[in-house]
Amino acid sequence: MIWKDTEIEKYLFKLLKKESHGNELIGQYTHARQYLADNIYDEIKGVENSLTDHSGRHVKNVLDNAWKLIRTEEIKNGKIKESVENFNAIDLYLLCMGILLHDVGNIHGRKKHNENISDIYNKIVVDSTSKTEKRIIMSIVQAHCGKTQDGKRDTLGIVEPHTYIYEKKVSPREIASIIRFADELAEGKQRTSRYMLENEKYDKDSEIYHYYASIVEVTIDKSDNRIMLTYNINYPIPKNLNFEEVMSMVFSRIVKLDSERKYCRYYSPLLNDFKETEAQLNFYIDTEPVHLDIPKITLCDKYCLDENQDNEIEKTIIHRYPTIDISELQKQLIKIQSENKKQP
């Protein structure tokens, strides 16, 4: 697989060239990337064929998301200069390496995939002399999902806030927070196959996740301090899916993403700009847009979500937006569909 450097990687290499270990780390990073692209990423589909995409395309998406989350811009001498505040070259190296490795454990199966990367790390490191690097990267990757050893969900909280490696002070906990949020934002059509969906090729249990990927667009809008979710939903939905279940999943994902935004911000000052999550629901009948009297959903730091939100997902949104009701949405869509059929 030929890998074109992403913007964050270009910036990483630029910074590393100024470091005493820079050329060595660039070589290690590019070797790791090529090995994973050639031997791991595309093979995950063979082991976990029901998952949404976890190939190199997904990894690039997460790298791009991370860059959009943390970069700052300033104009100097008429030119835009990009940088990352309070992040040194080694922080950025660990961030990018963590993203390369965050999902490779799926090659051993989905269960605890965030913990099963040790053998692959040993394969990709040219000169495995830095036990410190392995320890840091494994802790970062393990924190992007799952639970702690004592069953708690605060996986970021157990990552050490600061340590030293390659003569630099680095911030593993903040790095882990950025990876976790960048991965959470990596949803969209690029993670599924329209052909497979239209021809019902996905197994029944995973089909709704692929359908969800096909209807959502994610925008990282740092200039307006928000994450934007746009849903384009054609009605009727595929016959083998249930409208209420799909909409419940939509609401669930909106609330989950906003929870992740707040959670990751708590541990990462670089994410402080993102103060709200917005979601726009757009409906279509036979590909034609229809107007429904529903507001844009906004979840922001002015609100305190209920601690039991996982069990009250739909109520959380519907309580704030009484005009949004799944059964009413479906009634409106059916009515418009029926009226459209009556027209000559």
N, C-alpha and C positions, 0 to 999 in steps of 0.2 A: 504493500500500500504506500503510495506517495503522499506524504504529509506536508501540506503547506503551512508554514508558521502562522499561528494566530497572532493577533495584535499584542496580547499579553506576553506571549513567548518572545516576540521581537523586543519588547521592552525588557524582559528578563535577560536576554542575551546581551543587550546593551549595557545593563548594569553589571552583569557578571564579568564582562571583559575588563572592568576596572578593579576587580578583586584579585587577591593573591591566589586564591583557589579557583578563579573564574573559569579558565579554559578547561580545567579538569572537570568541573561541575557541568559545564556546557556539554562536554563529551559524554558524561554519565547520563545527563538528561536525554540527549538525542538518541543515545543507544537504548535507553529504557523505552522511550517512546516508539522507536522502530520495532523493538522486540514485541511490545504489546500489540502494536498495530498488525504485525505479521503473524502472531501466534495466539493471541488471547481474545481480542475484542470481537472479531467476527465469529469466533467459536462458541461464545456464550449462548448464541441463538440455538446451537445444537444441543446444549445441555438444558437450557430453560427456554423452550420454544414458545411458551405462552407469554413471556414478558414483552413489554414494549421495548423499543430499541435501546440496546446497551452497547452498540458498536462504537467505532472511532468517531462516528458522526455525533453521538451523544456526548462523548468526552470533549470534542471541540465546542459543542454547545455550552457545556459547563465552563470551559475556559473562557469563552466569549462573555458568558454571564458574569463571571467573576471580575473580568476587566471592566465591564459596564458598571458594576457595583462599586468598585474601589478607585477608579481613575478620577483624577481631577484635571481640569483644563485651565490654562491661563494664556493670555496673548502677550508675547514678547517680540518686539521689533516686527510687528505685523504678522507673526506666525503663531500658530497654536502649539503650545508646549504641554505635553501630557506627563503626569507624574502620579505617584501614590504617596500620600502623606504618611509619615511615621512608619514606613515599610522599607527595610533595606533589601539588598540583593538576595540575601540568604532567606529572609522571610518569603520573598517572592518565589525563590527556588523551591522551598518547601511547599508553598501553596500549589504551584504547578505540578510538582511531583505527586502531591496528595490527590489532585484531580485525576492525573493519569491512572492512579491506582485505586480510586475510591470504589469502583464496582467490579474489579477483576476477580474478586472472590466468588462471583456468580459462576465462574467456571467450575467450582466445586459444588454448586447448588445454591439456591436462594437463601436457605436458612443460615443465619449468622454470616452472610457473605462479607459483611464489613470486618469480620475478624479473621477471615481465611485468606490472608494475603502474604503471609511470611515466606512460603516457598517460592512464590512468584517474585517477590522482592529480591530474594537471593539469586534468582536467574537474571534479573535485569541490571544488577549493580556490577559494573566491570571489576572493581577492586573493593571487595566488601571489607573495608578496614574501619569504617565508621559505624560502630554499634550505636552511637548516639543518634545518627541520622535515622537508622532503622527504627529505633525506639520512638523517636518523635513522629515519624511518618505513620507508623502503625497506630499510635494514639490518636493522631489527627483523623485517619481514615475510619477507625472504629467509632468515632464520635458522630459520623454523618447520619447515623440512623441507629435503630435498635435500642437496647437498654444497658444499664450498667450491670456489673456482676451481682449487685444486691437487688436487681429488678426495678431500679428507678429509671425514669425517662430522661433525666438531666444528664445526658452523656457529655455535653460540653463542660459541665461543671467540674468534672474529674480530670480534664486535660490541664496540664500545668500551664499557668499563665505566661511564665517567662523561663528561658533557659539559655545556655550558650552553646554555640557550635560554629566551627570554621571562623573562630575569632570574633563572632558577632553575637549580640544579644537578640534573641528571636522571641516571637509571641505565638506559641503553638495553639493556645486556646482561641485566639482571634482568627488565626489561619483556619482552624477547624470550623469556626462559625461561618466564615465566608464560603468555604466549600459546601457546607450543609445548605446554606441558603441558595447558592448558585445552582446546586443540584435540584433543590425544590422548584426552582423557576424553569427548569429544563423540561417543559411540557410543550406539546404542539403536534402538528401534523407530521413533523419530521420523525416522530417516534412510532409511527404506525404505517400501515399500508392500506391505501384506499381500495386496491384490488382485493386484498384479503378480506376486508370488511364487507365489501359489496357481494362477495361470493361466499360469505359465511365460512371462511377457512380457519378462523380462530376458534379455540375451544370455548364452550359456553361460559365457563367461569371467568375467563379473561377478556371476553368480548367487550364488556362494558368499559373496561380500562382503555382498550384501543379506541372505542368510540369516543370516549372522553378526550383522548389525545387529538382526535380528528376535529373536534369542535372548539378547542380553546386556542387562543393566541395570547402570549405573554409579552408585555412590554415593560422594560426597565426604564422608567422615566425619572432620572436623577434630578433633572432641572426643575421638575415640579414635585419632587420629594414623594414619589408614589410608585407603586407597582400596579400596572393595569392588566386586568384580565378581560378579554373580549370573547364572548361565546356566540358562535354562529350556528344556530340549531334549525335544521330543516324538519318540517312537520308534514306528514307523519314520520316518526323516527323508524329505523329498521324494525321490521315486524317481529323479530326475535328478541327485541329489547322492550322494556317497560318504561313508559314516559315518566311515571312517578319515581321509579328507581333511578333513572338518569338524572332527573332534576334534584333528587336528594343527594346524589353523588356530586353534582355541581355545587350545591350549597355546602356540602361537606368539605370539598376541596378549597372553596373560597375561605371558609373559616380556618381550615388547617394552614393554608398559606399565610394568612394573616397572623396566626399564632406563631408560625415559624419566623415570620418577620420580626415580631416582638422578641421572641426568644433569642434569636441570633444577634439582634441589636444589643441586647443586654450585655453580651460578651464581646461585642466588636464595635468600638467607636467609629470604625470606617463605614459602618452601616447606619450611622445616626441620621443621615439625610433622609432615609426612607421612613416617612411618618404615617403613611396610610396605604391601604389596599383598596383599589376600585375595581368593580366588576360591572360590565355591561352585557345584558342579555339581549341578543338579536334573534328574532324568529323569522322563518321563511316558510312559505307553503309552495311546494313545487318550485323551489329556488327563487320565488318572488318574495321580496321583503314585505312584512306586514307590521302594522303599528299596533302595539299593545300598550296600554296605559300603565307602564311599570317604570319605576325610577332606577337610576344608577345606584348600585349598592356601594356604600363607602364604609369601610371599617378602619378606624384610625385610633390614635393614642388618646383621644378624648374619652373613649369608652373603655370600660373594664369588662371583658368577656367573662361569663360565668365559668367557675372552676369546673363545672360538670358539662362543659360545652360538647364534649365528645358524645354525650347522650342526648343533648338538646340542640343539635346542629340546626335543624330546620326552624325550630322555635326562635333561635337566636336571630336569624335573618328576618323571619316573618314578623316577629315581635316589633322590630324596628321599621319594617316596611309592610304594613298591613295589606297593601294592595297586591302584594305578591303572595299568591297561594297556588300551589301546584294544581289542584283540581280546577280552580278557576282559570288558570292559564290554558289548561287543556280544553275546557269548555269554549273559551274564546277562539282558540285555534280551530276547533271542530266547526264552530259557527261560521267563521270566515271561509273555511274550506268548503262548507256546504253552499254558502252564497256564491262562491266562485264557480261552482259546478252549474248553478242555475243560470249563470250569465251565458248568452248566446255566443 
